[in-house]
Amino acid sequence: MTQQFDAIIVGLGSAGGIMAEQLTKAGLRVLGLEKGPEYTDDDFAVKQDELRYYQRGPSSRA
C-alpha cells in the first residue's frame, strides 16, 4: 500500500511539531518522522510547560 503526503517533517521537536500542527490545520496530509521513543497521550498529561518554566542563567534575585 502506498500513501501520499503533501509534506514530510523529519524530527518532531519543538519546531517540527508546530509545523506539523499548522500544516494539518491548513488541510495538508503530513507525515512526521521521529526516531525517539513512542509516547502515549498519558505521557503528556502532566508534562511541564518547558517554555514557561525555562530560566536562562542564574537568578538575579538574592
PDB file of N, CA, C and O in Angstrom:
ATOM      1  N   MET A   1       0.838  -1.178   0.000  1.00  0.00           N
ATOM      2  CA  MET A   1       0.000   0.000   0.000  1.00  0.00           C
ATOM      3  C   MET A   1       0.886   1.244   0.000  1.00  0.00           C
ATOM      4  O   MET A   1       1.805   1.356   0.811  1.00  0.00           O
ATOM      5  N   THR A   2       0.614   2.156  -0.890  1.00  0.00           N
ATOM      6  CA  THR A   2       1.387   3.384  -0.996  1.00  0.00           C
ATOM      7  C   THR A   2       0.506   4.561  -0.584  1.00  0.00           C
ATOM      8  O   THR A   2      -0.600   4.739  -1.094  1.00  0.00           O
ATOM      9  N   GLN A   3       1.014   5.343   0.334  1.00  0.00           N
ATOM     10  CA  GLN A   3       0.292   6.545   0.758  1.00  0.00           C
ATOM     11  C   GLN A   3       1.036   7.769   0.254  1.00  0.00           C
ATOM     12  O   GLN A   3       2.261   7.755   0.127  1.00  0.00           O
ATOM     13  N   GLN A   4       0.301   8.812  -0.027  1.00  0.00           N
ATOM     14  CA  GLN A   4       0.915  10.057  -0.472  1.00  0.00           C
ATOM     15  C   GLN A   4       0.665  11.135   0.569  1.00  0.00           C
ATOM     16  O   GLN A   4      -0.402  11.204   1.179  1.00  0.00           O
ATOM     17  N   PHE A   5       1.677  11.975   0.757  1.00  0.00           N
ATOM     18  CA  PHE A   5       1.605  13.070   1.712  1.00  0.00           C
ATOM     19  C   PHE A   5       1.978  14.364   1.006  1.00  0.00           C
ATOM     20  O   PHE A   5       2.711  14.364   0.018  1.00  0.00           O
ATOM     21  N   ASP A   6       1.463  15.455   1.529  1.00  0.00           N
ATOM     22  CA  ASP A   6       1.806  16.766   0.995  1.00  0.00           C
ATOM     23  C   ASP A   6       3.114  17.284   1.586  1.00  0.00           C
ATOM     24  O   ASP A   6       3.829  18.055   0.946  1.00  0.00           O
ATOM     25  N   ALA A   7       3.420  16.855   2.810  1.00  0.00           N
ATOM     26  CA  ALA A   7       4.639  17.308   3.484  1.00  0.00           C
ATOM     27  C   ALA A   7       5.167  16.184   4.359  1.00  0.00           C
ATOM     28  O   ALA A   7       4.398  15.405   4.923  1.00  0.00           O
ATOM     29  N   ILE A   8       6.491  16.109   4.466  1.00  0.00           N
ATOM     30  CA  ILE A   8       7.150  15.159   5.363  1.00  0.00           C
ATOM     31  C   ILE A   8       8.052  15.974   6.279  1.00  0.00           C
ATOM     32  O   ILE A   8       8.896  16.741   5.815  1.00  0.00           O
ATOM     33  N   ILE A   9       7.866  15.802   7.572  1.00  0.00           N
ATOM     34  CA  ILE A   9       8.672  16.520   8.554  1.00  0.00           C
ATOM     35  C   ILE A   9       9.538  15.503   9.275  1.00  0.00           C
ATOM     36  O   ILE A   9       9.036  14.541   9.858  1.00  0.00           O
ATOM     37  N   VAL A  10      10.844  15.728   9.229  1.00  0.00           N
ATOM     38  CA  VAL A  10      11.792  14.843   9.900  1.00  0.00           C
ATOM     39  C   VAL A  10      12.184  15.512  11.210  1.00  0.00           C
ATOM     40  O   VAL A  10      12.834  16.557  11.219  1.00  0.00           O
ATOM     41  N   GLY A  11      11.780  14.899  12.310  1.00  0.00           N
ATOM     42  CA  GLY A  11      12.054  15.453  13.637  1.00  0.00           C
ATOM     43  C   GLY A  11      10.851  16.235  14.131  1.00  0.00           C
ATOM     44  O   GLY A  11      10.509  17.278  13.574  1.00  0.00           O
ATOM     45  N   LEU A  12      10.208  15.733  15.178  1.00  0.00           N
ATOM     46  CA  LEU A  12       9.014  16.385  15.697  1.00  0.00           C
ATOM     47  C   LEU A  12       9.291  17.054  17.034  1.00  0.00           C
ATOM     48  O   LEU A  12       8.499  16.958  17.971  1.00  0.00           O
ATOM     49  N   GLY A  13      10.420  17.728  17.103  1.00  0.00           N
ATOM     50  CA  GLY A  13      10.736  18.515  18.297  1.00  0.00           C
ATOM     51  C   GLY A  13       9.865  19.754  18.338  1.00  0.00           C
ATOM     52  O   GLY A  13       8.775  19.770  17.766  1.00  0.00           O
ATOM     53  N   SER A  14      10.333  20.786  19.006  1.00  0.00           N
ATOM     54  CA  SER A  14       9.507  21.985  19.190  1.00  0.00           C
ATOM     55  C   SER A  14       9.083  22.609  17.860  1.00  0.00           C
ATOM     56  O   SER A  14       7.914  22.958  17.697  1.00  0.00           O
ATOM     57  N   ALA A  15       9.982  22.753  16.931  1.00  0.00           N
ATOM     58  CA  ALA A  15       9.630  23.374  15.647  1.00  0.00           C
ATOM     59  C   ALA A  15       8.866  22.405  14.739  1.00  0.00           C
ATOM     60  O   ALA A  15       7.887  22.795  14.103  1.00  0.00           O
ATOM     61  N   GLY A  16       9.304  21.159  14.677  1.00  0.00           N
ATOM     62  CA  GLY A  16       8.659  20.188  13.807  1.00  0.00           C
ATOM     63  C   GLY A  16       7.225  19.901  14.213  1.00  0.00           C
ATOM     64  O   GLY A  16       6.355  19.746  13.356  1.00  0.00           O
ATOM     65  N   GLY A  17       6.973  19.830  15.499  1.00  0.00           N
ATOM     66  CA  GLY A  17       5.619  19.597  15.986  1.00  0.00           C
ATOM     67  C   GLY A  17       4.677  20.731  15.653  1.00  0.00           C
ATOM     68  O   GLY A  17       3.526  20.505  15.277  1.00  0.00           O
ATOM     69  N   ILE A  18       5.166  21.954  15.790  1.00  0.00           N
ATOM     70  CA  ILE A  18       4.357  23.133  15.459  1.00  0.00           C
ATOM     71  C   ILE A  18       4.079  23.178  13.966  1.00  0.00           C
ATOM     72  O   ILE A  18       2.961  23.476  13.545  1.00  0.00           O
ATOM     73  N   MET A  19       5.101  22.881  13.162  1.00  0.00           N
ATOM     74  CA  MET A  19       4.903  22.874  11.711  1.00  0.00           C
ATOM     75  C   MET A  19       3.874  21.818  11.305  1.00  0.00           C
ATOM     76  O   MET A  19       3.015  22.078  10.462  1.00  0.00           O
ATOM     77  N   ALA A  20       3.962  20.635  11.900  1.00  0.00           N
ATOM     78  CA  ALA A  20       3.006  19.568  11.579  1.00  0.00           C
ATOM     79  C   ALA A  20       1.588  20.002  11.933  1.00  0.00           C
ATOM     80  O   ALA A  20       0.654  19.770  11.165  1.00  0.00           O
ATOM     81  N   GLU A  21       1.429  20.628  13.090  1.00  0.00           N
ATOM     82  CA  GLU A  21       0.103  21.093  13.504  1.00  0.00           C
ATOM     83  C   GLU A  21      -0.449  22.133  12.531  1.00  0.00           C
ATOM     84  O   GLU A  21      -1.602  22.044  12.109  1.00  0.00           O
ATOM     85  N   GLN A  22       0.361  23.101  12.185  1.00  0.00           N
ATOM     86  CA  GLN A  22      -0.102  24.178  11.308  1.00  0.00           C
ATOM     87  C   GLN A  22      -0.419  23.668   9.902  1.00  0.00           C
ATOM     88  O   GLN A  22      -1.401  24.097   9.296  1.00  0.00           O
ATOM     89  N   LEU A  23       0.388  22.772   9.389  1.00  0.00           N
ATOM     90  CA  LEU A  23       0.143  22.233   8.050  1.00  0.00           C
ATOM     91  C   LEU A  23      -1.125  21.387   8.017  1.00  0.00           C
ATOM     92  O   LEU A  23      -1.888  21.450   7.053  1.00  0.00           O
ATOM     93  N   THR A  24      -1.358  20.588   9.074  1.00  0.00           N
ATOM     94  CA  THR A  24      -2.584  19.788   9.092  1.00  0.00           C
ATOM     95  C   THR A  24      -3.814  20.673   9.265  1.00  0.00           C
ATOM     96  O   THR A  24      -4.868  20.384   8.698  1.00  0.00           O
ATOM     97  N   LYS A  25      -3.691  21.749  10.041  1.00  0.00           N
ATOM     98  CA  LYS A  25      -4.803  22.698  10.172  1.00  0.00           C
ATOM     99  C   LYS A  25      -5.130  23.345   8.829  1.00  0.00           C
ATOM    100  O   LYS A  25      -6.278  23.701   8.564  1.00  0.00           O
ATOM    101  N   ALA A  26      -4.107  23.493   7.984  1.00  0.00           N
ATOM    102  CA  ALA A  26      -4.299  24.080   6.656  1.00  0.00           C
ATOM    103  C   ALA A  26      -4.844  23.060   5.654  1.00  0.00           C
ATOM    104  O   ALA A  26      -5.095  23.395   4.496  1.00  0.00           O
ATOM    105  N   GLY A  27      -5.025  21.813   6.105  1.00  0.00           N
ATOM    106  CA  GLY A  27      -5.618  20.803   5.235  1.00  0.00           C
ATOM    107  C   GLY A  27      -4.636  19.888   4.526  1.00  0.00           C
ATOM    108  O   GLY A  27      -5.051  19.071   3.705  1.00  0.00           O
ATOM    109  N   LEU A  28      -3.349  19.998   4.817  1.00  0.00           N
ATOM    110  CA  LEU A  28      -2.363  19.138   4.167  1.00  0.00           C
ATOM    111  C   LEU A  28      -2.264  17.805   4.891  1.00  0.00           C
ATOM    112  O   LEU A  28      -2.524  17.705   6.090  1.00  0.00           O
ATOM    113  N   ARG A  29      -1.884  16.792   4.137  1.00  0.00           N
ATOM    114  CA  ARG A  29      -1.593  15.479   4.723  1.00  0.00           C
ATOM    115  C   ARG A  29      -0.112  15.462   5.076  1.00  0.00           C
ATOM    116  O   ARG A  29       0.744  15.626   4.206  1.00  0.00           O
ATOM    117  N   VAL A  30       0.184  15.262   6.349  1.00  0.00           N
ATOM    118  CA  VAL A  30       1.553  15.393   6.847  1.00  0.00           C
ATOM    119  C   VAL A  30       2.023  14.071   7.442  1.00  0.00           C
ATOM    120  O   VAL A  30       1.293  13.415   8.185  1.00  0.00           O
ATOM    121  N   LEU A  31       3.242  13.697   7.107  1.00  0.00           N
ATOM    122  CA  LEU A  31       3.904  12.550   7.721  1.00  0.00           C
ATOM    123  C   LEU A  31       5.025  13.093   8.599  1.00  0.00           C
ATOM    124  O   LEU A  31       5.898  13.816   8.119  1.00  0.00           O
ATOM    125  N   GLY A  32       5.002  12.746   9.880  1.00  0.00           N
ATOM    126  CA  GLY A  32       6.058  13.160  10.801  1.00  0.00           C
ATOM    127  C   GLY A  32       6.911  11.963  11.178  1.00  0.00           C
ATOM    128  O   GLY A  32       6.388  10.934  11.605  1.00  0.00           O
ATOM    129  N   LEU A  33       8.211  12.093  11.024  1.00  0.00           N
ATOM    130  CA  LEU A  33       9.144  11.022  11.358  1.00  0.00           C
ATOM    131  C   LEU A  33       9.961  11.430  12.577  1.00  0.00           C
ATOM    132  O   LEU A  33      10.528  12.521  12.623  1.00  0.00           O
ATOM    133  N   GLU A  34      10.012  10.539  13.563  1.00  0.00           N
ATOM    134  CA  GLU A  34      10.741  10.821  14.802  1.00  0.00           C
ATOM    135  C   GLU A  34      11.448   9.548  15.239  1.00  0.00           C
ATOM    136  O   GLU A  34      10.837   8.480  15.265  1.00  0.00           O
ATOM    137  N   LYS A  35      12.718   9.648  15.580  1.00  0.00           N
ATOM    138  CA  LYS A  35      13.452   8.451  15.979  1.00  0.00           C
ATOM    139  C   LYS A  35      13.380   8.194  17.473  1.00  0.00           C
ATOM    140  O   LYS A  35      13.848   7.157  17.943  1.00  0.00           O
ATOM    141  N   GLY A  36      12.807   9.112  18.222  1.00  0.00           N
ATOM    142  CA  GLY A  36      12.722   8.960  19.668  1.00  0.00           C
ATOM    143  C   GLY A  36      11.751   7.866  20.079  1.00  0.00           C
ATOM    144  O   GLY A  36      11.164   7.198  19.228  1.00  0.00           O
ATOM    145  N   PRO A  37      11.579   7.682  21.405  1.00  0.00           N
ATOM    146  CA  PRO A  37      10.674   6.642  21.898  1.00  0.00           C
ATOM    147  C   PRO A  37       9.221   6.954  21.579  1.00  0.00           C
ATOM    148  O   PRO A  37       8.865   8.108  21.341  1.00  0.00           O
ATOM    149  N   GLU A  38       8.385   5.926  21.574  1.00  0.00           N
ATOM    150  CA  GLU A  38       6.960   6.127  21.341  1.00  0.00           C
ATOM    151  C   GLU A  38       6.309   6.605  22.635  1.00  0.00           C
ATOM    152  O   GLU A  38       6.560   6.043  23.701  1.00  0.00           O
ATOM    153  N   TYR A  39       5.479   7.635  22.546  1.00  0.00           N
ATOM    154  CA  TYR A  39       4.781   8.169  23.699  1.00  0.00           C
ATOM    155  C   TYR A  39       3.283   7.965  23.532  1.00  0.00           C
ATOM    156  O   TYR A  39       2.779   7.891  22.412  1.00  0.00           O
ATOM    157  N   THR A  40       2.585   7.877  24.642  1.00  0.00           N
ATOM    158  CA  THR A  40       1.132   7.823  24.621  1.00  0.00           C
ATOM    159  C   THR A  40       0.596   9.179  25.068  1.00  0.00           C
ATOM    160  O   THR A  40       1.364  10.022  25.534  1.00  0.00           O
ATOM    161  N   ASP A  41      -0.698   9.399  24.933  1.00  0.00           N
ATOM    162  CA  ASP A  41      -1.296  10.653  25.393  1.00  0.00           C
ATOM    163  C   ASP A  41      -1.081  10.857  26.887  1.00  0.00           C
ATOM    164  O   ASP A  41      -0.935  11.992  27.341  1.00  0.00           O
ATOM    165  N   ASP A  42      -1.061   9.776  27.653  1.00  0.00           N
ATOM    166  CA  ASP A  42      -0.858   9.869  29.100  1.00  0.00           C
ATOM    167  C   ASP A  42       0.515  10.431  29.459  1.00  0.00           C
ATOM    168  O   ASP A  42       0.673  11.048  30.513  1.00  0.00           O
ATOM    169  N   ASP A  43       1.504  10.227  28.600  1.00  0.00           N
ATOM    170  CA  ASP A  43       2.846  10.744  28.870  1.00  0.00           C
ATOM    171  C   ASP A  43       2.883  12.263  28.890  1.00  0.00           C
ATOM    172  O   ASP A  43       3.791  12.847  29.480  1.00  0.00           O
ATOM    173  N   PHE A  44       1.910  12.915  28.253  1.00  0.00           N
ATOM    174  CA  PHE A  44       1.912  14.365  28.158  1.00  0.00           C
ATOM    175  C   PHE A  44       0.914  15.021  29.115  1.00  0.00           C
ATOM    176  O   PHE A  44       0.803  16.247  29.141  1.00  0.00           O
ATOM    177  N   ALA A  45       0.198  14.232  29.889  1.00  0.00           N
ATOM    178  CA  ALA A  45      -0.842  14.766  30.770  1.00  0.00           C
ATOM    179  C   ALA A  45      -0.269  15.675  31.848  1.00  0.00           C
ATOM    180  O   ALA A  45      -0.903  16.669  32.200  1.00  0.00           O
ATOM    181  N   VAL A  46       0.892  15.374  32.374  1.00  0.00           N
ATOM    182  CA  VAL A  46       1.482  16.182  33.446  1.00  0.00           C
ATOM    183  C   VAL A  46       2.819  16.789  33.041  1.00  0.00           C
ATOM    184  O   VAL A  46       3.615  17.164  33.902  1.00  0.00           O
ATOM    185  N   LYS A  47       3.067  16.886  31.764  1.00  0.00           N
ATOM    186  CA  LYS A  47       4.328  17.451  31.282  1.00  0.00           C
ATOM    187  C   LYS A  47       4.365  18.952  31.560  1.00  0.00           C
ATOM    188  O   LYS A  47       3.390  19.658  31.305  1.00  0.00           O
ATOM    189  N   GLN A  48       5.469  19.426  32.074  1.00  0.00           N
ATOM    190  CA  GLN A  48       5.643  20.842  32.366  1.00  0.00           C
ATOM    191  C   GLN A  48       5.719  21.655  31.076  1.00  0.00           C
ATOM    192  O   GLN A  48       6.181  21.159  30.048  1.00  0.00           O
ATOM    193  N   ASP A  49       5.273  22.875  31.134  1.00  0.00           N
ATOM    194  CA  ASP A  49       5.424  23.798  30.017  1.00  0.00           C
ATOM    195  C   ASP A  49       6.875  24.285  30.032  1.00  0.00           C
ATOM    196  O   ASP A  49       7.232  25.163  30.818  1.00  0.00           O
ATOM    197  N   GLU A  50       7.703  23.713  29.161  1.00  0.00           N
ATOM    198  CA  GLU A  50       9.136  23.988  29.197  1.00  0.00           C
ATOM    199  C   GLU A  50       9.458  25.445  28.920  1.00  0.00           C
ATOM    200  O   GLU A  50      10.396  25.987  29.505  1.00  0.00           O
ATOM    201  N   LEU A  51       8.704  26.090  28.044  1.00  0.00           N
ATOM    202  CA  LEU A  51       8.986  27.497  27.753  1.00  0.00           C
ATOM    203  C   LEU A  51       8.603  28.392  28.922  1.00  0.00           C
ATOM    204  O   LEU A  51       9.315  29.346  29.235  1.00  0.00           O
ATOM    205  N   ARG A  52       7.485  28.090  29.564  1.00  0.00           N
ATOM    206  CA  ARG A  52       7.025  28.919  30.677  1.00  0.00           C
ATOM    207  C   ARG A  52       7.984  28.849  31.857  1.00  0.00           C
ATOM    208  O   ARG A  52       8.218  29.860  32.520  1.00  0.00           O
ATOM    209  N   TYR A  53       8.545  27.670  32.133  1.00  0.00           N
ATOM    210  CA  TYR A  53       9.362  27.492  33.328  1.00  0.00           C
ATOM    211  C   TYR A  53      10.856  27.521  33.053  1.00  0.00           C
ATOM    212  O   TYR A  53      11.657  27.271  33.953  1.00  0.00           O
ATOM    213  N   TYR A  54      11.235  27.820  31.832  1.00  0.00           N
ATOM    214  CA  TYR A  54      12.657  27.896  31.484  1.00  0.00           C
ATOM    215  C   TYR A  54      13.243  29.190  32.022  1.00  0.00           C
ATOM    216  O   TYR A  54      12.620  30.248  31.940  1.00  0.00           O
ATOM    217  N   GLN A  55      14.428  29.099  32.566  1.00  0.00           N
ATOM    218  CA  GLN A  55      15.102  30.286  33.076  1.00  0.00           C
ATOM    219  C   GLN A  55      16.532  30.278  32.577  1.00  0.00           C
ATOM    220  O   GLN A  55      17.233  29.272  32.685  1.00  0.00           O
ATOM    221  N   ARG A  56      16.954  31.388  32.039  1.00  0.00           N
ATOM    222  CA  ARG A  56      18.283  31.474  31.463  1.00  0.00           C
ATOM    223  C   ARG A  56      19.268  32.021  32.496  1.00  0.00           C
ATOM    224  O   ARG A  56      19.068  33.109  33.036  1.00  0.00           O
ATOM    225  N   GLY A  57      20.314  31.272  32.763  1.00  0.00           N
ATOM    226  CA  GLY A  57      21.352  31.734  33.670  1.00  0.00           C
ATOM    227  C   GLY A  57      20.900  31.802  35.110  1.00  0.00           C
ATOM    228  O   GLY A  57      19.777  31.412  35.429  1.00  0.00           O
ATOM    229  N   PRO A  58      21.776  32.302  35.998  1.00  0.00           N
ATOM    230  CA  PRO A  58      21.445  32.399  37.423  1.00  0.00           C
ATOM    231  C   PRO A  58      20.372  33.472  37.661  1.00  0.00           C
ATOM    232  O   PRO A  58      20.257  34.444  36.914  1.00  0.00           O
ATOM    233  N   SER A  59      19.616  33.264  38.698  1.00  0.00           N
ATOM    234  CA  SER A  59      18.562  34.210  39.047  1.00  0.00           C
ATOM    235  C   SER A  59      19.182  35.524  39.529  1.00  0.00           C
ATOM    236  O   SER A  59      20.203  35.523  40.217  1.00  0.00           O
ATOM    237  N   SER A  60      18.551  36.641  39.160  1.00  0.00           N
ATOM    238  CA  SER A  60      19.067  37.930  39.595  1.00  0.00           C
ATOM    239  C   SER A  60      18.565  38.279  40.990  1.00  0.00           C
ATOM    240  O   SER A  60      19.021  39.249  41.595  1.00  0.00           O
ATOM    241  N   ARG A  61      17.621  37.484  41.501  1.00  0.00           N
ATOM    242  CA  ARG A  61      17.104  37.720  42.849  1.00  0.00           C
ATOM    243  C   ARG A  61      17.988  37.044  43.876  1.00  0.00           C
ATOM    244  O   ARG A  61      18.492  35.943  43.650  1.00  0.00           O
ATOM    245  N   ALA A  62      18.172  37.698  44.989  1.00  0.00           N
ATOM    246  CA  ALA A  62      19.025  37.141  46.042  1.00  0.00           C
ATOM    247  C   ALA A  62      18.228  36.338  47.025  1.00  0.00           C
ATOM    248  O   ALA A  62      18.788  35.796  47.978  1.00  0.00           O
TER     249      ALA A  62
END
